[in-house]
Amino acid sequence: MARRVKAATGGSPSAFIQLVQLNRARQLLENSRLSVAQVAVQVGYGDATALRRLMRKVMGATPRQFRPSIGGKSRS
């Protein structure tokens, strides 16, 4: 399985799973009113700090930056 995932994605299975979790977290942040802690638990992280750290490292943005702004526009 690891070879197939690497061939398809260029990374390890754990890196692929992490990317899926982070993308789901981004969707939840953009489209729900769940807290960052609630989003972290929903996507499989133990706490909000771990999610914040990974989002900043992998996606280059904090969870807050994925929330829609007051004017109704979201980050593109």
mmCIF file of the N, C-alpha and C atoms, coordinates in Angstrom:
data_MODEL
# 
_entry.id   MODEL 
# 
loop_
_atom_site.group_PDB 
_atom_site.id 
_atom_site.type_symbol 
_atom_site.label_atom_id 
_atom_site.label_alt_id 
_atom_site.label_comp_id 
_atom_site.label_asym_id 
_atom_site.label_entity_id 
_atom_site.label_seq_id 
_atom_site.pdbx_PDB_ins_code 
_atom_site.Cartn_x 
_atom_site.Cartn_y 
_atom_site.Cartn_z 
_atom_site.occupancy 
_atom_site.B_iso_or_equiv 
_atom_site.pdbx_formal_charge 
_atom_site.auth_seq_id 
_atom_site.auth_comp_id 
_atom_site.auth_asym_id 
_atom_site.auth_atom_id 
_atom_site.pdbx_PDB_model_num 
ATOM 1   N N  . MET A 1 1  ? 0.827   -1.184 0.000  1.00 0.00 ? 1  MET A N  1 
ATOM 2   C CA . MET A 1 1  ? 0.000   0.000  0.000  1.00 0.00 ? 1  MET A CA 1 
ATOM 3   C C  . MET A 1 1  ? 0.881   1.262  0.000  1.00 0.00 ? 1  MET A C  1 
ATOM 4   N N  . ALA A 1 2  ? 1.923   1.264  0.782  1.00 0.00 ? 2  ALA A N  1 
ATOM 5   C CA . ALA A 1 2  ? 2.777   2.448  0.875  1.00 0.00 ? 2  ALA A CA 1 
ATOM 6   C C  . ALA A 1 2  ? 3.351   2.819  -0.486 1.00 0.00 ? 2  ALA A C  1 
ATOM 7   N N  . ARG A 1 3  ? 3.754   1.825  -1.266 1.00 0.00 ? 3  ARG A N  1 
ATOM 8   C CA . ARG A 1 3  ? 4.304   2.111  -2.600 1.00 0.00 ? 3  ARG A CA 1 
ATOM 9   C C  . ARG A 1 3  ? 3.246   2.726  -3.512 1.00 0.00 ? 3  ARG A C  1 
ATOM 10  N N  . ARG A 1 4  ? 2.028   2.230  -3.436 1.00 0.00 ? 4  ARG A N  1 
ATOM 11  C CA . ARG A 1 4  ? 0.957   2.768  -4.286 1.00 0.00 ? 4  ARG A CA 1 
ATOM 12  C C  . ARG A 1 4  ? 0.599   4.202  -3.893 1.00 0.00 ? 4  ARG A C  1 
ATOM 13  N N  . VAL A 1 5  ? 0.540   4.459  -2.601 1.00 0.00 ? 5  VAL A N  1 
ATOM 14  C CA . VAL A 1 5  ? 0.248   5.821  -2.141 1.00 0.00 ? 5  VAL A CA 1 
ATOM 15  C C  . VAL A 1 5  ? 1.369   6.759  -2.571 1.00 0.00 ? 5  VAL A C  1 
ATOM 16  N N  . LYS A 1 6  ? 2.621   6.320  -2.412 1.00 0.00 ? 6  LYS A N  1 
ATOM 17  C CA . LYS A 1 6  ? 3.749   7.155  -2.809 1.00 0.00 ? 6  LYS A CA 1 
ATOM 18  C C  . LYS A 1 6  ? 3.728   7.431  -4.308 1.00 0.00 ? 6  LYS A C  1 
ATOM 19  N N  . ALA A 1 7  ? 3.400   6.420  -5.098 1.00 0.00 ? 7  ALA A N  1 
ATOM 20  C CA . ALA A 1 7  ? 3.331   6.600  -6.549 1.00 0.00 ? 7  ALA A CA 1 
ATOM 21  C C  . ALA A 1 7  ? 2.219   7.570  -6.936 1.00 0.00 ? 7  ALA A C  1 
ATOM 22  N N  . ALA A 1 8  ? 1.105   7.500  -6.231 1.00 0.00 ? 8  ALA A N  1 
ATOM 23  C CA . ALA A 1 8  ? -0.040  8.350  -6.563 1.00 0.00 ? 8  ALA A CA 1 
ATOM 24  C C  . ALA A 1 8  ? 0.085   9.769  -6.027 1.00 0.00 ? 8  ALA A C  1 
ATOM 25  N N  . THR A 1 9  ? 0.701   9.926  -4.855 1.00 0.00 ? 9  THR A N  1 
ATOM 26  C CA . THR A 1 9  ? 0.715   11.239 -4.211 1.00 0.00 ? 9  THR A CA 1 
ATOM 27  C C  . THR A 1 9  ? 2.101   11.842 -4.072 1.00 0.00 ? 9  THR A C  1 
ATOM 28  N N  . GLY A 1 10 ? 3.124   11.015 -4.222 1.00 0.00 ? 10 GLY A N  1 
ATOM 29  C CA . GLY A 1 10 ? 4.485   11.506 -4.036 1.00 0.00 ? 10 GLY A CA 1 
ATOM 30  C C  . GLY A 1 10 ? 4.926   11.540 -2.583 1.00 0.00 ? 10 GLY A C  1 
ATOM 31  N N  . GLY A 1 11 ? 4.061   11.090 -1.684 1.00 0.00 ? 11 GLY A N  1 
ATOM 32  C CA . GLY A 1 11 ? 4.400   11.115 -0.262 1.00 0.00 ? 11 GLY A CA 1 
ATOM 33  C C  . GLY A 1 11 ? 4.017   9.831  0.431  1.00 0.00 ? 11 GLY A C  1 
ATOM 34  N N  . SER A 1 12 ? 4.262   9.787  1.713  1.00 0.00 ? 12 SER A N  1 
ATOM 35  C CA . SER A 1 12 ? 3.945   8.608  2.508  1.00 0.00 ? 12 SER A CA 1 
ATOM 36  C C  . SER A 1 12 ? 2.445   8.550  2.813  1.00 0.00 ? 12 SER A C  1 
ATOM 37  N N  . PRO A 1 13 ? 1.957   7.369  3.200  1.00 0.00 ? 13 PRO A N  1 
ATOM 38  C CA . PRO A 1 13 ? 0.544   7.279  3.594  1.00 0.00 ? 13 PRO A CA 1 
ATOM 39  C C  . PRO A 1 13 ? 0.195   8.222  4.744  1.00 0.00 ? 13 PRO A C  1 
ATOM 40  N N  . SER A 1 14 ? 1.098   8.360  5.716  1.00 0.00 ? 14 SER A N  1 
ATOM 41  C CA . SER A 1 14 ? 0.794   9.257  6.839  1.00 0.00 ? 14 SER A CA 1 
ATOM 42  C C  . SER A 1 14 ? 0.730   10.716 6.394  1.00 0.00 ? 14 SER A C  1 
ATOM 43  N N  . ALA A 1 15 ? 1.586   11.110 5.456  1.00 0.00 ? 15 ALA A N  1 
ATOM 44  C CA . ALA A 1 15 ? 1.531   12.482 4.929  1.00 0.00 ? 15 ALA A CA 1 
ATOM 45  C C  . ALA A 1 15 ? 0.237   12.713 4.163  1.00 0.00 ? 15 ALA A C  1 
ATOM 46  N N  . PHE A 1 16 ? -0.213  11.706 3.435  1.00 0.00 ? 16 PHE A N  1 
ATOM 47  C CA . PHE A 1 16 ? -1.476  11.819 2.699  1.00 0.00 ? 16 PHE A CA 1 
ATOM 48  C C  . PHE A 1 16 ? -2.647  11.957 3.664  1.00 0.00 ? 16 PHE A C  1 
ATOM 49  N N  . ILE A 1 17 ? -2.661  11.126 4.706  1.00 0.00 ? 17 ILE A N  1 
ATOM 50  C CA . ILE A 1 17 ? -3.735  11.195 5.703  1.00 0.00 ? 17 ILE A CA 1 
ATOM 51  C C  . ILE A 1 17 ? -3.741  12.559 6.376  1.00 0.00 ? 17 ILE A C  1 
ATOM 52  N N  . GLN A 1 18 ? -2.555  13.065 6.714  1.00 0.00 ? 18 GLN A N  1 
ATOM 53  C CA . GLN A 1 18 ? -2.455  14.378 7.339  1.00 0.00 ? 18 GLN A CA 1 
ATOM 54  C C  . GLN A 1 18 ? -3.020  15.458 6.426  1.00 0.00 ? 18 GLN A C  1 
ATOM 55  N N  . LEU A 1 19 ? -2.726  15.391 5.146  1.00 0.00 ? 19 LEU A N  1 
ATOM 56  C CA . LEU A 1 19 ? -3.243  16.378 4.200  1.00 0.00 ? 19 LEU A CA 1 
ATOM 57  C C  . LEU A 1 19 ? -4.762  16.306 4.096  1.00 0.00 ? 19 LEU A C  1 
ATOM 58  N N  . VAL A 1 20 ? -5.302  15.097 4.089  1.00 0.00 ? 20 VAL A N  1 
ATOM 59  C CA . VAL A 1 20 ? -6.759  14.929 4.062  1.00 0.00 ? 20 VAL A CA 1 
ATOM 60  C C  . VAL A 1 20 ? -7.373  15.533 5.321  1.00 0.00 ? 20 VAL A C  1 
ATOM 61  N N  . GLN A 1 21 ? -6.770  15.275 6.478  1.00 0.00 ? 21 GLN A N  1 
ATOM 62  C CA . GLN A 1 21 ? -7.280  15.832 7.735  1.00 0.00 ? 21 GLN A CA 1 
ATOM 63  C C  . GLN A 1 21 ? -7.234  17.360 7.712  1.00 0.00 ? 21 GLN A C  1 
ATOM 64  N N  . LEU A 1 22 ? -6.140  17.918 7.231  1.00 0.00 ? 22 LEU A N  1 
ATOM 65  C CA . LEU A 1 22 ? -6.006  19.380 7.210  1.00 0.00 ? 22 LEU A CA 1 
ATOM 66  C C  . LEU A 1 22 ? -6.984  20.017 6.229  1.00 0.00 ? 22 LEU A C  1 
ATOM 67  N N  . ASN A 1 23 ? -7.208  19.381 5.099  1.00 0.00 ? 23 ASN A N  1 
ATOM 68  C CA . ASN A 1 23 ? -8.185  19.916 4.145  1.00 0.00 ? 23 ASN A CA 1 
ATOM 69  C C  . ASN A 1 23 ? -9.596  19.853 4.714  1.00 0.00 ? 23 ASN A C  1 
ATOM 70  N N  . ARG A 1 24 ? -9.916  18.782 5.433  1.00 0.00 ? 24 ARG A N  1 
ATOM 71  C CA . ARG A 1 24 ? -11.230 18.688 6.074  1.00 0.00 ? 24 ARG A CA 1 
ATOM 72  C C  . ARG A 1 24 ? -11.360 19.752 7.161  1.00 0.00 ? 24 ARG A C  1 
ATOM 73  N N  . ALA A 1 25 ? -10.309 19.968 7.912  1.00 0.00 ? 25 ALA A N  1 
ATOM 74  C CA . ALA A 1 25 ? -10.328 21.011 8.938  1.00 0.00 ? 25 ALA A CA 1 
ATOM 75  C C  . ALA A 1 25 ? -10.569 22.377 8.295  1.00 0.00 ? 25 ALA A C  1 
ATOM 76  N N  . ARG A 1 26 ? -9.897  22.637 7.178  1.00 0.00 ? 26 ARG A N  1 
ATOM 77  C CA . ARG A 1 26 ? -10.095 23.904 6.462  1.00 0.00 ? 26 ARG A CA 1 
ATOM 78  C C  . ARG A 1 26 ? -11.556 24.062 6.054  1.00 0.00 ? 26 ARG A C  1 
ATOM 79  N N  . GLN A 1 27 ? -12.157 22.990 5.519  1.00 0.00 ? 27 GLN A N  1 
ATOM 80  C CA . GLN A 1 27 ? -13.562 23.048 5.120  1.00 0.00 ? 27 GLN A CA 1 
ATOM 81  C C  . GLN A 1 27 ? -14.468 23.341 6.311  1.00 0.00 ? 27 GLN A C  1 
ATOM 82  N N  . LEU A 1 28 ? -14.209 22.676 7.424  1.00 0.00 ? 28 LEU A N  1 
ATOM 83  C CA . LEU A 1 28 ? -15.030 22.908 8.612  1.00 0.00 ? 28 LEU A CA 1 
ATOM 84  C C  . LEU A 1 28 ? -14.871 24.337 9.125  1.00 0.00 ? 28 LEU A C  1 
ATOM 85  N N  . LEU A 1 29 ? -13.664 24.854 9.094  1.00 0.00 ? 29 LEU A N  1 
ATOM 86  C CA . LEU A 1 29 ? -13.442 26.226 9.545  1.00 0.00 ? 29 LEU A CA 1 
ATOM 87  C C  . LEU A 1 29 ? -14.143 27.230 8.640  1.00 0.00 ? 29 LEU A C  1 
ATOM 88  N N  . GLU A 1 30 ? -14.135 26.973 7.346  1.00 0.00 ? 30 GLU A N  1 
ATOM 89  C CA . GLU A 1 30 ? -14.770 27.884 6.391  1.00 0.00 ? 30 GLU A CA 1 
ATOM 90  C C  . GLU A 1 30 ? -16.290 27.817 6.432  1.00 0.00 ? 30 GLU A C  1 
ATOM 91  N N  . ASN A 1 31 ? -16.840 26.650 6.761  1.00 0.00 ? 31 ASN A N  1 
ATOM 92  C CA . ASN A 1 31 ? -18.278 26.444 6.582  1.00 0.00 ? 31 ASN A CA 1 
ATOM 93  C C  . ASN A 1 31 ? -19.063 26.131 7.847  1.00 0.00 ? 31 ASN A C  1 
ATOM 94  N N  . SER A 1 32 ? -18.433 26.206 9.011  1.00 0.00 ? 32 SER A N  1 
ATOM 95  C CA . SER A 1 32 ? -19.173 25.925 10.242 1.00 0.00 ? 32 SER A CA 1 
ATOM 96  C C  . SER A 1 32 ? -18.785 26.944 11.311 1.00 0.00 ? 32 SER A C  1 
ATOM 97  N N  . ARG A 1 33 ? -19.482 26.856 12.399 1.00 0.00 ? 33 ARG A N  1 
ATOM 98  C CA . ARG A 1 33 ? -19.173 27.727 13.539 1.00 0.00 ? 33 ARG A CA 1 
ATOM 99  C C  . ARG A 1 33 ? -18.482 26.958 14.653 1.00 0.00 ? 33 ARG A C  1 
ATOM 100 N N  . LEU A 1 34 ? -17.974 25.772 14.332 1.00 0.00 ? 34 LEU A N  1 
ATOM 101 C CA . LEU A 1 34 ? -17.265 24.985 15.335 1.00 0.00 ? 34 LEU A CA 1 
ATOM 102 C C  . LEU A 1 34 ? -16.006 25.718 15.776 1.00 0.00 ? 34 LEU A C  1 
ATOM 103 N N  . SER A 1 35 ? -15.652 25.549 17.043 1.00 0.00 ? 35 SER A N  1 
ATOM 104 C CA . SER A 1 35 ? -14.409 26.140 17.533 1.00 0.00 ? 35 SER A CA 1 
ATOM 105 C C  . SER A 1 35 ? -13.232 25.369 16.936 1.00 0.00 ? 35 SER A C  1 
ATOM 106 N N  . VAL A 1 36 ? -12.054 25.952 17.020 1.00 0.00 ? 36 VAL A N  1 
ATOM 107 C CA . VAL A 1 36 ? -10.858 25.284 16.515 1.00 0.00 ? 36 VAL A CA 1 
ATOM 108 C C  . VAL A 1 36 ? -10.641 23.972 17.276 1.00 0.00 ? 36 VAL A C  1 
ATOM 109 N N  . ALA A 1 37 ? -10.904 23.971 18.563 1.00 0.00 ? 37 ALA A N  1 
ATOM 110 C CA . ALA A 1 37 ? -10.765 22.742 19.361 1.00 0.00 ? 37 ALA A CA 1 
ATOM 111 C C  . ALA A 1 37 ? -11.740 21.668 18.880 1.00 0.00 ? 37 ALA A C  1 
ATOM 112 N N  . GLN A 1 38 ? -12.973 22.045 18.579 1.00 0.00 ? 38 GLN A N  1 
ATOM 113 C CA . GLN A 1 38 ? -13.954 21.095 18.083 1.00 0.00 ? 38 GLN A CA 1 
ATOM 114 C C  . GLN A 1 38 ? -13.559 20.558 16.712 1.00 0.00 ? 38 GLN A C  1 
ATOM 115 N N  . VAL A 1 39 ? -13.051 21.423 15.857 1.00 0.00 ? 39 VAL A N  1 
ATOM 116 C CA . VAL A 1 39 ? -12.588 21.001 14.540 1.00 0.00 ? 39 VAL A CA 1 
ATOM 117 C C  . VAL A 1 39 ? -11.424 20.026 14.694 1.00 0.00 ? 39 VAL A C  1 
ATOM 118 N N  . ALA A 1 40 ? -10.499 20.334 15.578 1.00 0.00 ? 40 ALA A N  1 
ATOM 119 C CA . ALA A 1 40 ? -9.338  19.463 15.798 1.00 0.00 ? 40 ALA A CA 1 
ATOM 120 C C  . ALA A 1 40 ? -9.786  18.053 16.173 1.00 0.00 ? 40 ALA A C  1 
ATOM 121 N N  . VAL A 1 41 ? -10.731 17.957 17.088 1.00 0.00 ? 41 VAL A N  1 
ATOM 122 C CA . VAL A 1 41 ? -11.222 16.645 17.514 1.00 0.00 ? 41 VAL A CA 1 
ATOM 123 C C  . VAL A 1 41 ? -11.934 15.948 16.354 1.00 0.00 ? 41 VAL A C  1 
ATOM 124 N N  . GLN A 1 42 ? -12.720 16.677 15.603 1.00 0.00 ? 42 GLN A N  1 
ATOM 125 C CA . GLN A 1 42 ? -13.469 16.072 14.488 1.00 0.00 ? 42 GLN A CA 1 
ATOM 126 C C  . GLN A 1 42 ? -12.560 15.490 13.413 1.00 0.00 ? 42 GLN A C  1 
ATOM 127 N N  . VAL A 1 43 ? -11.415 16.099 13.192 1.00 0.00 ? 43 VAL A N  1 
ATOM 128 C CA . VAL A 1 43 ? -10.524 15.601 12.140 1.00 0.00 ? 43 VAL A CA 1 
ATOM 129 C C  . VAL A 1 43 ? -9.442  14.678 12.676 1.00 0.00 ? 43 VAL A C  1 
ATOM 130 N N  . GLY A 1 44 ? -9.442  14.421 13.989 1.00 0.00 ? 44 GLY A N  1 
ATOM 131 C CA . GLY A 1 44 ? -8.544  13.422 14.543 1.00 0.00 ? 44 GLY A CA 1 
ATOM 132 C C  . GLY A 1 44 ? -7.319  13.917 15.278 1.00 0.00 ? 44 GLY A C  1 
ATOM 133 N N  . TYR A 1 45 ? -7.292  15.187 15.652 1.00 0.00 ? 45 TYR A N  1 
ATOM 134 C CA . TYR A 1 45 ? -6.170  15.705 16.442 1.00 0.00 ? 45 TYR A CA 1 
ATOM 135 C C  . TYR A 1 45 ? -6.609  15.841 17.888 1.00 0.00 ? 45 TYR A C  1 
ATOM 136 N N  . GLY A 1 46 ? -5.685  15.650 18.798 1.00 0.00 ? 46 GLY A N  1 
ATOM 137 C CA . GLY A 1 46 ? -5.995  15.668 20.218 1.00 0.00 ? 46 GLY A CA 1 
ATOM 138 C C  . GLY A 1 46 ? -6.311  17.038 20.772 1.00 0.00 ? 46 GLY A C  1 
ATOM 139 N N  . ASP A 1 47 ? -5.749  18.065 20.164 1.00 0.00 ? 47 ASP A N  1 
ATOM 140 C CA . ASP A 1 47 ? -6.003  19.411 20.676 1.00 0.00 ? 47 ASP A CA 1 
ATOM 141 C C  . ASP A 1 47 ? -5.822  20.455 19.580 1.00 0.00 ? 47 ASP A C  1 
ATOM 142 N N  . ALA A 1 48 ? -6.292  21.644 19.889 1.00 0.00 ? 48 ALA A N  1 
ATOM 143 C CA . ALA A 1 48 ? -6.260  22.743 18.920 1.00 0.00 ? 48 ALA A CA 1 
ATOM 144 C C  . ALA A 1 48 ? -4.837  23.197 18.625 1.00 0.00 ? 48 ALA A C  1 
ATOM 145 N N  . THR A 1 49 ? -3.946  23.086 19.600 1.00 0.00 ? 49 THR A N  1 
ATOM 146 C CA . THR A 1 49 ? -2.560  23.525 19.392 1.00 0.00 ? 49 THR A CA 1 
ATOM 147 C C  . THR A 1 49 ? -1.896  22.712 18.288 1.00 0.00 ? 49 THR A C  1 
ATOM 148 N N  . ALA A 1 50 ? -2.105  21.403 18.295 1.00 0.00 ? 50 ALA A N  1 
ATOM 149 C CA . ALA A 1 50 ? -1.525  20.550 17.245 1.00 0.00 ? 50 ALA A CA 1 
ATOM 150 C C  . ALA A 1 50 ? -2.071  20.937 15.882 1.00 0.00 ? 50 ALA A C  1 
ATOM 151 N N  . LEU A 1 51 ? -3.371  21.184 15.808 1.00 0.00 ? 51 LEU A N  1 
ATOM 152 C CA . LEU A 1 51 ? -3.978  21.580 14.533 1.00 0.00 ? 51 LEU A CA 1 
ATOM 153 C C  . LEU A 1 51 ? -3.433  22.924 14.064 1.00 0.00 ? 51 LEU A C  1 
ATOM 154 N N  . ARG A 1 52 ? -3.359  23.895 14.958 1.00 0.00 ? 52 ARG A N  1 
ATOM 155 C CA . ARG A 1 52 ? -2.826  25.212 14.586 1.00 0.00 ? 52 ARG A CA 1 
ATOM 156 C C  . ARG A 1 52 ? -1.401  25.111 14.053 1.00 0.00 ? 52 ARG A C  1 
ATOM 157 N N  . ARG A 1 53 ? -0.568  24.363 14.753 1.00 0.00 ? 53 ARG A N  1 
ATOM 158 C CA . ARG A 1 53 ? 0.834   24.216 14.380 1.00 0.00 ? 53 ARG A CA 1 
ATOM 159 C C  . ARG A 1 53 ? 0.966   23.584 12.986 1.00 0.00 ? 53 ARG A C  1 
ATOM 160 N N  . LEU A 1 54 ? 0.211   22.507 12.746 1.00 0.00 ? 54 LEU A N  1 
ATOM 161 C CA . LEU A 1 54 ? 0.284   21.827 11.449 1.00 0.00 ? 54 LEU A CA 1 
ATOM 162 C C  . LEU A 1 54 ? -0.280  22.681 10.321 1.00 0.00 ? 54 LEU A C  1 
ATOM 163 N N  . MET A 1 55 ? -1.383  23.374 10.567 1.00 0.00 ? 55 MET A N  1 
ATOM 164 C CA . MET A 1 55 ? -1.955  24.220 9.521  1.00 0.00 ? 55 MET A CA 1 
ATOM 165 C C  . MET A 1 55 ? -0.965  25.312 9.127  1.00 0.00 ? 55 MET A C  1 
ATOM 166 N N  . ARG A 1 56 ? -0.317  25.891 10.111 1.00 0.00 ? 56 ARG A N  1 
ATOM 167 C CA . ARG A 1 56 ? 0.656   26.950 9.828  1.00 0.00 ? 56 ARG A CA 1 
ATOM 168 C C  . ARG A 1 56 ? 1.832   26.369 9.041  1.00 0.00 ? 56 ARG A C  1 
ATOM 169 N N  . LYS A 1 57 ? 2.302   25.193 9.435  1.00 0.00 ? 57 LYS A N  1 
ATOM 170 C CA . LYS A 1 57 ? 3.461   24.575 8.785  1.00 0.00 ? 57 LYS A CA 1 
ATOM 171 C C  . LYS A 1 57 ? 3.134   24.089 7.368  1.00 0.00 ? 57 LYS A C  1 
ATOM 172 N N  . VAL A 1 58 ? 2.039   23.374 7.213  1.00 0.00 ? 58 VAL A N  1 
ATOM 173 C CA . VAL A 1 58 ? 1.713   22.724 5.946  1.00 0.00 ? 58 VAL A CA 1 
ATOM 174 C C  . VAL A 1 58 ? 0.967   23.651 4.991  1.00 0.00 ? 58 VAL A C  1 
ATOM 175 N N  . MET A 1 59 ? 0.015   24.424 5.515  1.00 0.00 ? 59 MET A N  1 
ATOM 176 C CA . MET A 1 59 ? -0.839  25.247 4.661  1.00 0.00 ? 59 MET A CA 1 
ATOM 177 C C  . MET A 1 59 ? -0.434  26.713 4.640  1.00 0.00 ? 59 MET A C  1 
ATOM 178 N N  . GLY A 1 60 ? 0.474   27.088 5.504  1.00 0.00 ? 60 GLY A N  1 
ATOM 179 C CA . GLY A 1 60 ? 0.946   28.455 5.513  1.00 0.00 ? 60 GLY A CA 1 
ATOM 180 C C  . GLY A 1 60 ? -0.045  29.467 6.068  1.00 0.00 ? 60 GLY A C  1 
ATOM 181 N N  . ALA A 1 61 ? -1.016  28.986 6.827  1.00 0.00 ? 61 ALA A N  1 
ATOM 182 C CA . ALA A 1 61 ? -2.026  29.888 7.392  1.00 0.00 ? 61 ALA A CA 1 
ATOM 183 C C  . ALA A 1 61 ? -2.536  29.311 8.705  1.00 0.00 ? 61 ALA A C  1 
ATOM 184 N N  . THR A 1 62 ? -2.993  30.185 9.571  1.00 0.00 ? 62 THR A N  1 
ATOM 185 C CA . THR A 1 62 ? -3.576  29.748 10.834 1.00 0.00 ? 62 THR A CA 1 
ATOM 186 C C  . THR A 1 62 ? -5.058  29.428 10.626 1.00 0.00 ? 62 THR A C  1 
ATOM 187 N N  . PRO A 1 63 ? -5.648  28.668 11.534 1.00 0.00 ? 63 PRO A N  1 
ATOM 188 C CA . PRO A 1 63 ? -7.081  28.375 11.404 1.00 0.00 ? 63 PRO A CA 1 
ATOM 189 C C  . PRO A 1 63 ? -7.935  29.638 11.274 1.00 0.00 ? 63 PRO A C  1 
ATOM 190 N N  . ARG A 1 64 ? -7.577  30.671 11.983 1.00 0.00 ? 64 ARG A N  1 
ATOM 191 C CA . ARG A 1 64 ? -8.361  31.912 11.920 1.00 0.00 ? 64 ARG A CA 1 
ATOM 192 C C  . ARG A 1 64 ? -8.415  32.481 10.503 1.00 0.00 ? 64 ARG A C  1 
ATOM 193 N N  . GLN A 1 65 ? -7.351  32.290 9.748  1.00 0.00 ? 65 GLN A N  1 
ATOM 194 C CA . GLN A 1 65 ? -7.308  32.822 8.389  1.00 0.00 ? 65 GLN A CA 1 
ATOM 195 C C  . GLN A 1 65 ? -8.251  32.090 7.445  1.00 0.00 ? 65 GLN A C  1 
ATOM 196 N N  . PHE A 1 66 ? -8.748  30.937 7.841  1.00 0.00 ? 66 PHE A N  1 
ATOM 197 C CA . PHE A 1 66 ? -9.693  30.202 7.011  1.00 0.00 ? 66 PHE A CA 1 
ATOM 198 C C  . PHE A 1 66 ? -11.139 30.511 7.350  1.00 0.00 ? 66 PHE A C  1 
ATOM 199 N N  . ARG A 1 67 ? -11.351 31.275 8.402  1.00 0.00 ? 67 ARG A N  1 
ATOM 200 C CA . ARG A 1 67 ? -12.711 31.673 8.758  1.00 0.00 ? 67 ARG A CA 1 
ATOM 201 C C  . ARG A 1 67 ? -13.163 32.788 7.826  1.00 0.00 ? 67 ARG A C  1 
ATOM 202 N N  . PRO A 1 68 ? -14.439 32.784 7.462  1.00 0.00 ? 68 PRO A N  1 
ATOM 203 C CA . PRO A 1 68 ? -14.942 33.900 6.663  1.00 0.00 ? 68 PRO A CA 1 
ATOM 204 C C  . PRO A 1 68 ? -14.798 35.209 7.444  1.00 0.00 ? 68 PRO A C  1 
ATOM 205 N N  . SER A 1 69 ? -14.501 36.269 6.738  1.00 0.00 ? 69 SER A N  1 
ATOM 206 C CA . SER A 1 69 ? -14.354 37.567 7.403  1.00 0.00 ? 69 SER A CA 1 
ATOM 207 C C  . SER A 1 69 ? -15.727 38.123 7.731  1.00 0.00 ? 69 SER A C  1 
ATOM 208 N N  . ILE A 1 70 ? -15.739 39.188 8.493  1.00 0.00 ? 70 ILE A N  1 
ATOM 209 C CA . ILE A 1 70 ? -16.998 39.825 8.895  1.00 0.00 ? 70 ILE A CA 1 
ATOM 210 C C  . ILE A 1 70 ? -17.798 40.244 7.680  1.00 0.00 ? 70 ILE A C  1 
ATOM 211 N N  . GLY A 1 71 ? -17.126 40.683 6.638  1.00 0.00 ? 71 GLY A N  1 
ATOM 212 C CA . GLY A 1 71 ? -17.817 41.139 5.432  1.00 0.00 ? 71 GLY A CA 1 
ATOM 213 C C  . GLY A 1 71 ? -18.378 40.006 4.577  1.00 0.00 ? 71 GLY A C  1 
ATOM 214 N N  . GLY A 1 72 ? -18.137 38.770 4.994  1.00 0.00 ? 72 GLY A N  1 
ATOM 215 C CA . GLY A 1 72 ? -18.693 37.658 4.264  1.00 0.00 ? 72 GLY A CA 1 
ATOM 216 C C  . GLY A 1 72 ? -17.767 37.035 3.232  1.00 0.00 ? 72 GLY A C  1 
ATOM 217 N N  . LYS A 1 73 ? -16.598 37.610 3.057  1.00 0.00 ? 73 LYS A N  1 
ATOM 218 C CA . LYS A 1 73 ? -15.658 37.052 2.101  1.00 0.00 ? 73 LYS A CA 1 
ATOM 219 C C  . LYS A 1 73 ? -14.717 36.106 2.824  1.00 0.00 ? 73 LYS A C  1 
ATOM 220 N N  . SER A 1 74 ? -14.439 34.966 2.189  1.00 0.00 ? 74 SER A N  1 
ATOM 221 C CA . SER A 1 74 ? -13.483 34.043 2.794  1.00 0.00 ? 74 SER A CA 1 
ATOM 222 C C  . SER A 1 74 ? -12.145 34.156 2.101  1.00 0.00 ? 74 SER A C  1 
ATOM 223 N N  . ARG A 1 75 ? -11.137 33.594 2.734  1.00 0.00 ? 75 ARG A N  1 
ATOM 224 C CA . ARG A 1 75 ? -9.787  33.602 2.177  1.00 0.00 ? 75 ARG A CA 1 
ATOM 225 C C  . ARG A 1 75 ? -9.769  32.752 0.925  1.00 0.00 ? 75 ARG A C  1 
ATOM 226 N N  . SER A 1 76 ? -9.155  33.246 -0.163 1.00 0.00 ? 76 SER A N  1 
ATOM 227 C CA . SER A 1 76 ? -9.116  32.482 -1.399 1.00 0.00 ? 76 SER A CA 1 
ATOM 228 C C  . SER A 1 76 ? -7.839  31.740 -1.546 1.00 0.00 ? 76 SER A C  1 
# 
